[in-house]
Amino acid sequence: MDVLVIEDEELAVRKLTKLLQDVDDSIRIVGTAASVRASVQWLQNNTSPDLILMDIELADGQSFEIFEQTHVVSPVIFTTSYDEYALRAFKVNSIDYLLKPIKRHELEASLAKHRKLHTQAETETGGGRMAIEALVQQLRQQIQPTEYRKRFLVKHLSQWMPIEISEIAYFYSEEGISLFRTRNNQKFSVDYTLDELEAMLDPTQFFRANRQFIVDINCVQQIHPYFNNKLKLTLKPAPEEEVLVSRERATEFKKWMGK
């Protein structure tokens, strides 16, 4: 089987090449490309390979642009660092993806799926070409960046004022009312529940620590071990009550802080 590897990290190319050949010694790497431009040139000047392994993020843009600039007839397995849940739907299509770092058993499963689909396609009257352009369009739409809230309009005395999201240290609930505290320690109420606010906020920036608090990553000053494997947070500005991360969310919180 002839395989084209489209990947912009040289180390990743070497690892993937070795992994492919370990899985199936009949695989032949017929080419590599590190950018959209180089990929298009390769595809236009060479015979279509049996399979393409394609990273989504390349040196000069997203690999989806390749499909806009040239006609791709080979089956594609995407390699990506995108969250698994965002791409889960594409496991059922005639297209696959591998989440980095790529594991041997997952690569083996993808190659087996490719062989099965290829065999089925050869027996169909329409031939072996997959409707990859439509699937790519769906995938592109699926991973488009979500628009998160940029500011809140709050009432202060007799007037309304906008507060940028970058000014907010944390959101919290107090006696059934949702509020937020700014970095300069001002307090404002908002007409949303914490559940609604959580959906509006960028999850790389804000974390739902518990039922009462959603904290900004930059307001976390210290993290202390607490009873029963919970975590106690020191925030700035300091809230009026303890902020604890539950045992169930502690591991996820530490990963979030470490990104």
C-alpha positions as a Python dict, from the first residue, in 0.01 Angstrom:
ca = {
    (1, 'M'): (0, 0, 0),
    (2, 'D'): (135, 342, -103),
    (3, 'V'): (92, 612, 159),
    (4, 'L'): (142, 990, 146),
    (5, 'V'): (215, 1156, 481),
    (6, 'I'): (115, 1522, 516),
    (7, 'E'): (261, 1655, 842),
    (8, 'D'): (460, 1970, 925),
    (9, 'E'): (666, 1834, 1217),
    (10, 'E'): (970, 1636, 1107),
    (11, 'L'): (981, 1430, 1427),
    (12, 'A'): (613, 1340, 1386),
    (13, 'V'): (682, 1228, 1026),
    (14, 'R'): (963, 999, 1143),
    (15, 'K'): (753, 851, 1423),
    (16, 'L'): (453, 798, 1199),
    (17, 'T'): (664, 641, 925),
    (18, 'K'): (816, 394, 1171),
    (19, 'L'): (479, 316, 1323),
    (20, 'L'): (324, 250, 982),
    (21, 'Q'): (603, 15, 881),
    (22, 'D'): (590, -164, 1216),
    (23, 'V'): (218, -220, 1170),
    (24, 'D'): (242, -333, 807),
    (25, 'D'): (578, -388, 637),
    (26, 'S'): (409, -378, 296),
    (27, 'I'): (337, -6, 341),
    (28, 'R'): (550, 220, 125),
    (29, 'I'): (582, 590, 207),
    (30, 'V'): (573, 744, -140),
    (31, 'G'): (598, 1103, -28),
    (32, 'T'): (576, 1359, 250),
    (33, 'A'): (462, 1721, 254),
    (34, 'A'): (473, 1982, 530),
    (35, 'S'): (240, 2249, 397),
    (36, 'V'): (-79, 2307, 201),
    (37, 'R'): (122, 2432, -95),
    (38, 'A'): (362, 2138, -99),
    (39, 'S'): (74, 1892, -61),
    (40, 'V'): (-113, 2040, -356),
    (41, 'Q'): (201, 2029, -570),
    (42, 'W'): (269, 1667, -477),
    (43, 'L'): (-86, 1556, -552),
    (44, 'Q'): (-89, 1735, -886),
    (45, 'N'): (243, 1587, -997),
    (46, 'N'): (217, 1228, -874),
    (47, 'T'): (-9, 928, -901),
    (48, 'S'): (-273, 924, -627),
    (49, 'P'): (-158, 707, -335),
    (50, 'D'): (-369, 433, -183),
    (51, 'L'): (-402, 634, 137),
    (52, 'I'): (-318, 979, 275),
    (53, 'L'): (-242, 1048, 641),
    (54, 'M'): (-303, 1418, 684),
    (55, 'D'): (-246, 1649, 980),
    (56, 'I'): (-515, 1917, 1010),
    (57, 'E'): (-286, 2203, 1117),
    (58, 'L'): (-2, 2262, 870),
    (59, 'A'): (273, 2520, 842),
    (60, 'D'): (73, 2750, 614),
    (61, 'G'): (-285, 2680, 717),
    (62, 'Q'): (-540, 2406, 770),
    (63, 'S'): (-522, 2104, 545),
    (64, 'F'): (-884, 2153, 437),
    (65, 'E'): (-749, 2410, 192),
    (66, 'I'): (-586, 2126, -2),
    (67, 'F'): (-930, 2003, -109),
    (68, 'E'): (-1016, 2350, -241),
    (69, 'Q'): (-703, 2370, -453),
    (70, 'T'): (-685, 2023, -603),
    (71, 'H'): (-896, 1712, -659),
    (72, 'V'): (-825, 1452, -391),
    (73, 'V'): (-932, 1099, -483),
    (74, 'S'): (-741, 902, -220),
    (75, 'P'): (-895, 799, 112),
    (76, 'V'): (-778, 1021, 399),
    (77, 'I'): (-709, 954, 764),
    (78, 'F'): (-671, 1281, 952),
    (79, 'T'): (-424, 1315, 1238),
    (80, 'T'): (-515, 1584, 1483),
    (81, 'S'): (-478, 1727, 1832),
    (82, 'Y'): (-841, 1841, 1840),
    (83, 'D'): (-1059, 1717, 2119),
    (84, 'E'): (-1190, 1367, 2061),
    (85, 'Y'): (-1550, 1458, 2134),
    (86, 'A'): (-1559, 1729, 1868),
    (87, 'L'): (-1473, 1470, 1603),
    (88, 'R'): (-1654, 1164, 1731),
    (89, 'A'): (-1923, 1180, 1461),
    (90, 'F'): (-1668, 1120, 1186),
    (91, 'K'): (-1587, 772, 1310),
    (92, 'V'): (-1904, 651, 1135),
    (93, 'N'): (-1815, 800, 797),
    (94, 'S'): (-1587, 676, 519),
    (95, 'I'): (-1322, 898, 669),
    (96, 'D'): (-1128, 857, 988),
    (97, 'Y'): (-909, 1048, 1228),
    (98, 'L'): (-635, 967, 1476),
    (99, 'L'): (-589, 1172, 1789),
    (100, 'K'): (-229, 1265, 1866),
    (101, 'P'): (-17, 1113, 2008),
    (102, 'I'): (-101, 829, 1772),
    (103, 'K'): (-120, 486, 1934),
    (104, 'R'): (-35, 167, 1749),
    (105, 'H'): (-366, -10, 1809),
    (106, 'E'): (-561, 294, 1688),
    (107, 'L'): (-351, 314, 1372),
    (108, 'E'): (-404, -56, 1311),
    (109, 'A'): (-782, -10, 1349),
    (110, 'S'): (-786, 281, 1104),
    (111, 'L'): (-585, 89, 845),
    (112, 'A'): (-815, -210, 885),
    (113, 'K'): (-1116, 16, 836),
    (114, 'H'): (-957, 160, 522),
    (115, 'R'): (-894, -187, 375),
    (116, 'K'): (-1251, -293, 447),
    (117, 'L'): (-1400, 19, 290),
    (118, 'H'): (-1170, -11, -9),
    (119, 'T'): (-1278, -371, -68),
    (120, 'Q'): (-1645, -276, -41),
    (121, 'A'): (-1601, 19, -276),
    (122, 'E'): (-1438, -195, -542),
    (123, 'T'): (-1750, -411, -563),
    (124, 'E'): (-1990, -117, -592),
    (125, 'T'): (-2099, 17, -927),
    (126, 'G'): (-1988, 368, -845),
    (127, 'G'): (-1623, 264, -811),
    (128, 'G'): (-1385, 323, -526),
    (129, 'R'): (-1390, 700, -493),
    (130, 'M'): (-1530, 829, -164),
    (131, 'A'): (-1730, 1151, -138),
    (132, 'I'): (-1451, 1306, 61),
    (133, 'E'): (-1518, 1672, -25),
    (134, 'A'): (-1859, 1664, 146),
    (135, 'L'): (-1712, 1494, 452),
    (136, 'V'): (-1427, 1744, 472),
    (137, 'Q'): (-1677, 2029, 463),
    (138, 'Q'): (-1867, 1874, 753),
    (139, 'L'): (-1543, 1823, 946),
    (140, 'R'): (-1436, 2181, 884),
    (141, 'Q'): (-1766, 2313, 1016),
    (142, 'Q'): (-1747, 2082, 1316),
    (143, 'I'): (-1417, 2219, 1445),
    (144, 'Q'): (-1467, 2587, 1369),
    (145, 'P'): (-1380, 2790, 1679),
    (146, 'T'): (-1682, 2853, 1901),
    (147, 'E'): (-1774, 3216, 1960),
    (148, 'Y'): (-1752, 3281, 2332),
    (149, 'R'): (-1879, 3580, 2527),
    (150, 'K'): (-1647, 3881, 2503),
    (151, 'R'): (-1816, 4117, 2747),
    (152, 'F'): (-2116, 4164, 2974),
    (153, 'L'): (-2340, 4469, 3000),
    (154, 'V'): (-2414, 4535, 3367),
    (155, 'K'): (-2607, 4797, 3557),
    (156, 'H'): (-2406, 5024, 3782),
    (157, 'L'): (-2596, 5286, 3985),
    (158, 'S'): (-2824, 5452, 3727),
    (159, 'Q'): (-2635, 5353, 3414),
    (160, 'W'): (-2528, 5051, 3211),
    (161, 'M'): (-2162, 4973, 3158),
    (162, 'P'): (-1977, 4708, 2955),
    (163, 'I'): (-1727, 4484, 3136),
    (164, 'E'): (-1476, 4300, 2917),
    (165, 'I'): (-1437, 3930, 2988),
    (166, 'S'): (-1064, 3986, 3042),
    (167, 'E'): (-1149, 4202, 3346),
    (168, 'I'): (-1343, 3925, 3523),
    (169, 'A'): (-1169, 3710, 3786),
    (170, 'Y'): (-1454, 3471, 3866),
    (171, 'F'): (-1828, 3416, 3856),
    (172, 'Y'): (-2013, 3288, 4161),
    (173, 'S'): (-2355, 3226, 4305),
    (174, 'E'): (-2481, 3388, 4624),
    (175, 'E'): (-2830, 3328, 4762),
    (176, 'G'): (-2960, 3229, 4420),
    (177, 'I'): (-2809, 3531, 4241),
    (178, 'S'): (-2526, 3505, 3987),
    (179, 'L'): (-2249, 3758, 4022),
    (180, 'F'): (-1895, 3818, 3907),
    (181, 'R'): (-1598, 3989, 4064),
    (182, 'T'): (-1352, 4188, 3856),
    (183, 'R'): (-977, 4189, 3896),
    (184, 'N'): (-998, 4526, 4073),
    (185, 'N'): (-1249, 4374, 4317),
    (186, 'Q'): (-1573, 4523, 4188),
    (187, 'K'): (-1887, 4310, 4217),
    (188, 'F'): (-2171, 4297, 3961),
    (189, 'S'): (-2476, 4077, 3916),
    (190, 'V'): (-2573, 3909, 3587),
    (191, 'D'): (-2905, 3769, 3469),
    (192, 'Y'): (-2776, 3420, 3391),
    (193, 'T'): (-2740, 3101, 3591),
    (194, 'L'): (-2391, 2957, 3638),
    (195, 'D'): (-2488, 2672, 3403),
    (196, 'E'): (-2575, 2927, 3133),
    (197, 'L'): (-2257, 3124, 3200),
    (198, 'E'): (-2043, 2810, 3176),
    (199, 'A'): (-2169, 2753, 2820),
    (200, 'M'): (-2085, 3114, 2725),
    (201, 'L'): (-1726, 3111, 2850),
    (202, 'D'): (-1409, 2988, 2682),
    (203, 'P'): (-1321, 2660, 2860),
    (204, 'T'): (-950, 2725, 2812),
    (205, 'Q'): (-994, 3043, 3018),
    (206, 'F'): (-1265, 2954, 3271),
    (207, 'F'): (-1323, 2641, 3481),
    (208, 'R'): (-1630, 2535, 3677),
    (209, 'A'): (-1466, 2462, 4009),
    (210, 'N'): (-1789, 2364, 4184),
    (211, 'R'): (-2159, 2449, 4191),
    (212, 'Q'): (-2090, 2800, 4320),
    (213, 'F'): (-1776, 2914, 4133),
    (214, 'I'): (-1644, 2951, 3777),
    (215, 'V'): (-1286, 3077, 3793),
    (216, 'D'): (-1058, 3248, 3544),
    (217, 'I'): (-722, 3077, 3502),
    (218, 'N'): (-528, 3395, 3582),
    (219, 'C'): (-701, 3455, 3916),
    (220, 'V'): (-580, 3124, 4063),
    (221, 'Q'): (-284, 3212, 4286),
    (222, 'Q'): (-231, 2886, 4478),
    (223, 'I'): (-366, 2530, 4483),
    (224, 'H'): (-368, 2344, 4814),
    (225, 'P'): (-439, 1975, 4882),
    (226, 'Y'): (-757, 1941, 5088),
    (227, 'F'): (-948, 1669, 5272),
    (228, 'N'): (-1083, 1374, 5074),
    (229, 'N'): (-861, 1450, 4771),
    (230, 'K'): (-1025, 1785, 4708),
    (231, 'L'): (-832, 2100, 4616),
    (232, 'K'): (-856, 2436, 4789),
    (233, 'L'): (-794, 2743, 4572),
    (234, 'T'): (-648, 3078, 4664),
    (235, 'L'): (-796, 3335, 4429),
    (236, 'K'): (-719, 3698, 4365),
    (237, 'P'): (-916, 3896, 4462),
    (238, 'A'): (-1004, 3675, 4758),
    (239, 'P'): (-1367, 3560, 4774),
    (240, 'E'): (-1564, 3568, 5097),
    (241, 'E'): (-1581, 3188, 5122),
    (242, 'E'): (-1358, 2890, 5053),
    (243, 'V'): (-1336, 2772, 4693),
    (244, 'L'): (-1295, 2396, 4669),
    (245, 'V'): (-1257, 2173, 4365),
    (246, 'S'): (-1429, 1839, 4415),
    (247, 'R'): (-1238, 1512, 4418),
    (248, 'E'): (-1410, 1415, 4091),
    (249, 'R'): (-1291, 1731, 3914),
    (250, 'A'): (-948, 1766, 4075),
    (251, 'T'): (-755, 1577, 3805),
    (252, 'E'): (-931, 1767, 3526),
    (253, 'F'): (-860, 2097, 3702),
    (254, 'K'): (-488, 2022, 3732),
    (255, 'K'): (-471, 1933, 3363),
    (256, 'W'): (-653, 2257, 3280),
    (257, 'M'): (-411, 2462, 3487),
    (258, 'G'): (-113, 2290, 3329),
    (259, 'K'): (-204, 2357, 2965),
}
